[in-house]
Each structure stands twice: as structure tokens, then as C-alpha cells.
Amino acid sequence: MEQIVECIIAGGPQHGTIRRQWWDSNYSAPLALATDDGQVCLAAARRATDSLRSRFILLHPLATGQQFMAALAIPGCRTASAYVSLAV
């Protein structure tokens, strides 16, 4: 199902940038966004704001814990659920 999502970038050159876009939750690929420096930011946390919108925090590969916490502190993100990713 397509829905509007808000993506907040944590870390990197676009730290704190909020972008709204369409996302199809039935598509199996993870939500990702390339930043100005060419790095790919992946979803680290998600919060449903209402039936049509979700808010994701996209984590830049060089983001610090402090930058991630700052993105969580943006109003409405405090109750986000964190994703756990196990990379081999």
C-alpha cells in the first residue's frame, strides 16, 4: 500500500533534513536515500503518525550516536521504534 512517509536524515551533510515522499510498504526493498556525498542512508527507526503517514529516521553511515539521538528528539519522533539490522 502506498503512503506518504517523512524521512529525517541523521548524520552526514544533510543532517536534520526532512523529506516527504511516497513509499510502497508492499515493496520488499528497505527504504533508503542517497545523500549529497553519495552515501546511502538506511531506515534506523520508524513511527506511524497516522493511518496515511509514517516517519522514518534514515541513518547516514558516518552518523554518530549523538546525531541519531538529535533526530529522535525532533517533535513526534520520541516514540519511534528502532530497527535492528544484523550485517554479516
N, C-alpha and C positions, 0 to 999 in steps of 0.2 A: 504494500500500500504506500503510495506516495504521500509525503508530508513535508512541511516546511521545518527545517532544523536551523538552529543557531549554532555556529561554530566559533568558539573562543580559542584563540591560539595562545598557548603558554610557552614562552621562550622564543629565542630566535629574533630576527629582525622585525617581525610583525607581532611581537608580544603584546597581548591585550586587544588585538584586532578582533572585532566581532563581524561575522559574515552570515547572512541568511541565504539558504539555498534549498532546492528540492532534493529529497532523498527518498529512494525506494527501499523500504525495510525488507522487502521480499528478495532483493538482490543480495547474493551471498558475500560479496566483497565488503571488507571493512571500510568505514568512512575514512577518507584520507584527503589531504590537501597539500599541495606543494607551495612552499613559501618563496619569497624573493631570492633567497640564497640557494634555491634548488633542492633543499632538504624536504623530505616528506614527513608531515605531521600526522600521527595516527590518533584515533579516539582513545582517551585515557579515562574519561568519566562521562556519564550521561544522566540527564534529568528530564523527565517528562514535565512540561509546563502546563499543558492542557491536552485535549484529545487530538489536536492538529499540529502541535509543536513539541519539539524536543530540543534540549540544549546539550551540546557536546563540548568537552574541553579536548582540544587537539594538542598533543604534546610534541614539541619540537625535539629532535634527537639530542640537542645540547641544552635543553631546559634544565634548570636547577629545581630542587625541591621548593625553594622559596618562590620561584616563578609559578610553579604549579599551585601552590597554596594561594598566591595572589589571584590566580584565575578562579579558584574556588570561592574566593571572597567577593567576587563580583555578585551584586544582588541577584538572588534567585538561584545561585549555584551551590549554596552551602549544603543542600541535602542531596547532592549528586552521588550516585553510586559509582564506585571505582571499578574499572575493569582490571582483570589480572591477565597478563599475557606471558606465557612461558615460551621463550625463544630458545631454540636448540642451536 
